[in-house]
């Protein structure tokens, strides 16, 4: 019984220390960064429904290639769809569903970097 009591006495601080070390790996800045990346990826993933995960689209099906656009070009097109300056079948409706900030995020995430 005495040996068990000693084990528990020393095991408790070790477990508490282990918990604190484990929790420190889940720091708020780290979790925020992961949430931010997931948010950006989630927004960009909505484009894959029509344009494919590689951005090649289906040219004969009316889904244009977007993986060749820079972030600036993509944002210009998205804003044009949103404002109605550029016509399309579904893109004007989709673009209007996003805030300006979300369109910037999508363009920055998917567009080619110069």
N, C-alpha and C positions, 0 to 999 in steps of 0.2 A: 504494500500500500504506500509505503514511504517513497519508493522508487517512482511510482506513478505520480505522486504528488510533486516530486522534483521535476519530472518530465513536463508536467503541465505548467509548473512555475516558470520553466525556461522556454517552453514552447510558445506561450502566450506573447511575450515580447517579440519573438521571432516572427510570428504570424502577423502581428500588428505592423511591424516594420515592413514586412513583405507587402502588405496591403497598401501602405503609404507609397512604397516604391512603385508598385503597380499602378496606382492612381496617378502618380506624377507623370506617367507616360501618356496619360489622357489629359494633357493640359488643355486649357481653354483655347489658347492660340492655335494649337494643333487641331483641335476639333473644329474650330471656326474655319481654318484653312481647308480642311477636308470637306466641310459643308459647302463652302464657296465653290470648290472645284466640282462637287456633285451638282450644284445648282447650275453652273455653266455647262457642264456636260449634258444635263437634263434638257436645258434649252436647246442646245445644239442637236441633240438626238431627235428632236421633233422634225428636223429637216430630213432625217434619214428615211422617214416614212415614204417620201416621194423621190428624193434624190439619191437614196441609197447610202449605206454607211461609208462608201468611198467618194461620194459626191459626184459620181458619174451620171446619175440620172438615167432616164430612158428617153433619149433624143427623139426617136420615132413616136414615143408615147406622150410627147409634150413636156417631159420633165427634163429641163436643160442641165447641162454639165455645170456644176458650181465649184468644183475643186480646183479650177484654174483661176479663180478670182482672188484678188487681194482683199484684205479686210476693208479697205476704203471702197473698192468697187462693189463689194457685197453690200456694204451699208448704204451706198448710193442707190442700188437696186431695191433694197428692202424699203428704204424711205420713199422711193418712187412708187412702189406698189401700195404702200400705206397711204400716200397722199392721193392716189388715183392717177398720177402722171404716167404710170406704166400699167398697161392693161394685162390681164391674165385671167385664167379660169378660176383658180382657187387662191393664188398668191395674194391678191389684194385683200381678200377676206382674212386670210391667215395673218398677214402683216398688220392689219388693223387691230388684231387681238393682242399685240405685244406693245409694251411701253417703249418709248424711245431708248431707255436704258437697256431694256432686254434686247432690242435689235442691235445695239452697239455690242453687247456681250456676245450675241450669236455671231456677228460679223468678225469680231476679234478672235473668237474661238475657232471658227471654221476657215476664215480667210487666210490666204498665203501671206506670210510675213515677207516684206520687201528685203 
